[in-house]
Amino acid sequence: DADVTQTPRNRITKTGKRIMLECSQTKGHDRMYWYRQDPGLGLRLIYYSFDVKDINKGEISDGYSVSRQAQAKFSLSLESAIPNQTALYFCATSDPGLAKDTDTQYFGPGTRLTVL
Amino acid sequence: KQEVTQIPAALSVPEGENLVLNCSFTDSAIYNLQWFRQDPGKGLTSLLLIQSSQREQTSGRLNASLDKSSGRSTLYIAASQPGDSATYLCAVRGLTGGGNKLTFGTGTQLKVEL
């Protein structure tokens, strides 16, 4: 079984609809992240959370919100979806442990979201 | 603001060829640099991580080098195989900004042909 899972894997929605993307992990990591990937722009950080009580904005948080329901679950919401939010969304987890200089991130398979 | 560039954007090589992928970054104040592989529908997989104090890392047929002062990294793939076909991304973790923020390049799409 995958360590980081994302649901749904694909979603088509209409402008103005509220959408929630969910991420679950079985790695026991405290840190979780949401990225979006657009052609020609690479991955960009939307939000990150270092524990259940810690939520931080990334570089492109406008139009998005998140919820950290538990250590293992981190959800991304689009309150009112717009077409330029069409992208591939990735969740990631990490746990620096004793190796704070590495803190490798482990990625889920992605959710392809299309907003019409 | 850190910017990461990868050249070429796409590369097609015959099986068995050795190849080099390039990554450059504008701010040398980094903790580390990582190379990822992205397969369609499978997310990203970390291949190699080089600490800022290191010059290179090796894993099997892969060798990554880092020249922090010039803002460059290379990923060398020896004896390429069709299974190496994927998009390769490099990402740097900056010293400032917090949040273990990774800045990604746009990737090199590699195709290894039989």
Interface residues (C-beta under 8 A of the other chain):
Chain A: V4 R9 R31 Y33 G40 L41 G42 L43 R44 L45 Y48 F50 N56 G58 E59 F90 A92 S94 P96 D101 T102 D103 T104 Q105 Y106 F107 G108 P109 G110
Chain B: V4 Y31 N32 Q34 F36 G41 K42 G43 L44 T45 S46 L49 Q51 L89 A91 R93 G98 G99 N100 K101 L102 T103 F104 G105 T106 G107
